[in-house]
Amino acid sequence: MAWPFFRHLVYRVTAHFSWPVGRPAPLTAPVMAASIRVSCSTTNLTFSMSEKPYAPSCEQNRDVILTVLQPRLKGVRRLLELGSGTGQHAVYFAPALPHITWQTSDLEEHLPGIQLWLADYPVANLPPPIVLDVATDRWPTAKFDAVFSANTAHMMDATMAGAMLSGVARLLPPNGRFLLYGPFKKEGNFHGPNDRAFDQRLRSHDPAIGLKDIAWLDQIAAAEDLNLVEEIAMPANNFVLFWKKNAQPNRLAD
Ligand SMILES: C[S@@+](CC[C@H](N)C(=O)[O-])C[C@H]1O[C@@H](n2cnc3c(N)ncnc32)[C@H](O)[C@@H]1O
């Protein structure tokens, strides 16, 4: 091999292939992306190839979500993220919230992708992802004082979404916080034609899934001593629903 041929060369090849399944943002699932990086230098020859999943919606919504999270996660030390997907939110939020150990989780098949993102964006407060199917009773036994999840409830059937809320309630200590971002119905109504079309598209893939009603979610949550303290309207008709364990309803977090 004529190594000098590679001297002074730096290649960076990135390709993205995406198949959006839903509304422009957020998407229903991480779209596929391939990223191939080949780099060479005079002193060090490295070839690294990674195929990271890539969700364009994460780039679009991460700043507005972070703005909501920052004041509401003050004093939190350990947070569990449910359905981390690609891991893009985690690698963006964790460095901005350095007081929080941000534990990613998802169904087993998503862990390799999350690991690739974590490897590319190493920070001390991002431990390796863990397997967590919210519909099972195999929830972590470690202590967490907050839970975050984005764009998951509409991907779940009713039983699963209920199990997510029950699992969160079991996991959290008094005053523990749960922030759930995504599109929701309100009083049975969609927030415009885009949400209705998105819901129909989801149901055409799986009739059991689709946008959940905020009141329906909150009824389950309230039975588990999770109190909805805020319902924050976000761009593109999304919301952040903020529950606190054993808190007074309609009161902002301490
Ligand atoms: C639309 S993606 C959202 C991913 C990421 N949070 C985001 O906002 O880009 C939905 C995620 O929910 C996860 N999910 C679906 N059912 C789940 C379950 N039963 N337990 C845990 N995660 C689940 C999927 O694996 C997927 O990562």
The ligand as a Gaussian input file, in Angstrom:
#p B3LYP/6-31G(d) Opt

LIG

0 1
 C      -40.712000       8.519000      17.489000
 S      -39.463000       7.749000      18.385000
 C      -38.866000       9.086000      19.395000
 C      -37.421000       8.949000      19.707000
 C      -36.794000      10.158000      20.421000
 N      -37.267000      10.283000      21.754000
 C      -37.035000      11.404000      19.626000
 O      -37.752000      12.299000      20.077000
 O      -36.498000      11.499000      18.513000
 C      -40.369000       6.735000      19.541000
 C      -39.477000       5.962000      20.477000
 O      -40.295000       5.292000      21.418000
 C      -39.705000       4.048000      21.669000
 N      -40.663000       3.102000      22.214000
 C      -41.761000       2.606000      21.613000
 N      -42.337000       1.699000      22.411000
 C      -41.589000       1.632000      23.540000
 C      -41.681000       0.870000      24.739000
 N      -42.650000      -0.024000      24.912000
 N      -40.736000       1.062000      25.685000
 C      -39.748000       1.962000      25.498000
 N      -39.615000       2.696000      24.386000
 C      -40.522000       2.530000      23.415000
 C      -39.222000       3.617000      20.298000
 O      -38.308000       2.562000      20.394000
 C      -38.637000       4.912000      19.783000
 O      -37.301000       5.075000      20.127000

